[in-house]
Amino acid sequence: MEPVQLTAATPKTTQVDMLVATTREPSGDPTTLFNGERSPKPYLTDVAVSIPPKRESGTVQWPRRLPPNPATDFAVTRVKQIATVPEGRAWFRTHSEGGRALVFVHGFNNKYEDSVFRLAQIVHDSGMQATPILFTWPSRAQLTAYEYDKESTNYSRTALEQTLRTLAQDPAVKDITILAHSMGTWLAMESLRQMGIRDGRVNSKIQNVILASPDIDIQVFAKQYAEMGTPHPKFTIFVSQDDKALAVSSFITGKVSRLGAIDPTVEPYRTKLEEAGITAIDLTKVKGGDRLNHGKFAESPEIVQLIGQRLIAGQPLTDSNVSLGQGLTAVVGGTVTTIGNVTATAVAAPVTIIEQPLQLKKKPKKADETLQGDLVPQPLTQ
């Protein structure tokens, strides 16, 4: 991957503005901004990305040489450090999309610029009406650094929690969607769990949580979900049984099933998801853009538009207004139904959705006070 390089946009390009919060260490190099090491304090940055006019949906066109050519390449056109929370709030008001915010948390093996360009691609291709905010944690972007990256998510969970709190406390923010990928789903779940332990529930402005290819031990996920309190945000998970990256993760972690690799149509997963009110979207038969089949959620034009135009907007997936092409079938409460223009008999379809109203039996007991004492949030800037 090439480093970040500032360049001027051209009239035919599209610009995506985003606010970037990070726990990475500044690199000291203006072309890369931040490296994969851990910073004792988080940073905020205003970033603009130029997207070329001719490209396939779901792709990121990395520059072949520097400086990048905005006519053919993704290019960073503006970088501005934001020193205080009030400055960050002023940025949000200036870039507000109806008060709706999307917080994206990237996965394993990502450089700073990887996550910036991926979020820009998702925003552009999805057509979403939300203000994009990237939370990027210290990944060394090396296949051999799995354990370092995993510990970096633990290192960053309070910073992400505080970022979400700062957003939720802003009157200009009406609702928040979290979109997390791969190992970033662990970070998102841990931050929400901390918030739930501290407050008894997740902040009500956090209305949607989307976990794409979640690299989480399925038993641990069940505990995280319960311990974040009630009521929960609406959860949607994207799974795929042919995800080779999750297969490697399962091997590394003791051959324990990963949430992102389950078949949501079989027991006990089907019943458990229905009881929890979690929507599971099976992408196993959707063609992936990478050899690991780990990034389908962003690389499939239909799926990324589903995220931007339906899930972020909090709209149901089981009405006649959903049209995602051929072969997309829903299973609602155990009954096969129709999505958009797809017949109800298309059982062997690429996408299976399990959607059931949230069923709450009793509120989990409040966490031990000694645990809460270890979770004092730190300010976003120091």
Helices and strands as residue ranges (DSSP letters): E 14-26, E 34-51, E 75-82, H 85-94, E 100-105, H 112-126, E 131-136, H 146-168, E 175-181, H 184-199, E 206-212, H 218-227, E 234-239, H 244-252, G 259-261, H 269-276, E 279-282, H 296-299, H 301-306, I 307-311, E 328-332, E 335-338, E 351-354, H 369-372
